[in-house]
Amino acid sequence: MTEPVLLVLVVATALTFDFTNGFHDTGNAMATSIATRALKPKQAVLLSASLNLVGAFLSLAVAATIAKGIVNAGVVTLDVVLGGLVGAIVWNLLTWVLGIPSSSSHALVGGVVGAVLAAVGSDGVQWDGLVAKVLLPALLAPLVAILVGAIATGLVVRATKDVPQDTNDRMFRWGQIGSASLVSLAHGTNDAQKSMGIILLALIAADAVPQDSSVPFWVVLSCALAIGLGTYTGGWRVIRTLGKGLVELEPRQGMAAETSSAAVILASSHFGYSLSTTHVATGSILGSGVGMRGASVRWHIASRMFFAWSVTVPAAAAVGAACYYLDQTIGSYAVLGLLAVVSVGIFAWSRRKPVNHKNVNDDWDAGTESLIAESYIDHDPSLLVMSKKRRKMEKKRRKRLAKLVKQAKLEDQARLAEQNAQREADHVGLH
Amino acid sequence: MSDFINWGALTSVVVVGLVAGAGLPALYALGVRALAGPGSRNGVGRLSPVRVTAAVAFLAIVLSAIVFAIMLIIDSRA
């Protein structure tokens, strides 16, 4: 394959990755604000998208490195990058459809590691770096965040326990919007930078720009737009899990959780101990459930996430390796073809049970009654319009009920008839 | 193990995370409490100046922390 074509493919794939990165991570910043109704779902994603966009423009000094200290820089060719990107995108899409928040940067590292393994074998990977920079932080990040989130929530709840609930809700919704905005801004700066780095790397490798080039403006612009657009699209499934699935949040918890996320994320990038935004945000939300008396945490959902995080690197690596192999045996087009088929398949899967800005806040264990109650509270009659699926379920439920009633009636009749017969028999016996 | 975990950096992250991540929400909560907690309004429903001053002071600290955070984000490009 000629280099220019491969270059274009890599750039397009990097932008696609940037898009999935934005859309997978909307929930990190905005899930709590949406769940506590500090912002309407559409407002929340618009705010987060704008801040991601702005944040992307702040990240100017981008280094042309990928997975530095984790794989040997010399073995990272364009084909490796392509395989790594596709591995990361596939993992992002798969976790999205399952509603699991998962780290995009870990997926990218996993994909690249897999492609490197396929290209040059285990010598190309710096295993120490992989353990120290990726695997252990994945374990530590949620623990740190749970600790901070729990203490933050505990302090807040203690300080405001005799303040009227509606005042608390109003005030803390504002605090929540502020802290969520910080998380969005930091996300735009950190994560758009990764895609810019990849594109710069590809441009240098293809001799399209000199070795020591800074990032061309069109790269900054397109990465900013891709991550902003992705964020605006909103990974509603992930938002739903984070906002409603783990803990039933109220604004005080949401504000404490989001501030704890912002603090831990900024501290970690400042001290050069990079923790995944996703892991931190999830941990903080869990912490806000731990720190508040009477709040319950759905640990079985959390443990599903922990499992997903522990397999992120190997799973993305498997796809990355497969893509590299495909790239070498058939060609880069085959890799893109695979990506397209998988994406369409996952999208079709997601349509079977869509989650969007309308139902993102439905009760986690939703029944019809709660839906009606919720629409009544919100005065949003559109919530009352049943989806096809719900209508079908409702029909089934009615049928089942009708059947039960019929059965009960039949039993009643039978009992009556029996009683009558008995009475008649007694009557006869008396005579 | 000590080779795999950069304890110094991790400790800094935990300490700063606790001070900022738990301290700022707590200050904000104290501000809210000063404005709307029990006894915040006297017989005619007025806030005492002491409480208003306290609330403004707490919120000012929180706001300056936000400004500092934005500066950190912008500075992280270097």
Interface residues (C-beta under 8 A of the other chain):
Chain A: G55 L58 S59 L60 A61 D128 V131 A132 L136 L140 V144 A145 L147 V148 G149 I151 A152 T153 L155 V156 A159 T160 D162 V163 P164 T167 N168 M171 F172 G175 G178 L182 L185 A186 T189 N190 R252 M255 A256 T259 S260 S261 A262 A263 V264 L266 A267 S268 S269 H270 F271 G272 Y273 L275 S284
Chain B: D3 F4 I5 N6 A9 L10 S12 V13 V14 V16 G17 L18 V19 A20 G21 A22 L24 P25 A26 Y28 A29 L30 V32 R33 L35 A36 G37 P38 V62 I66 A69 I70 L72 I73 I74 S76 R77 A78
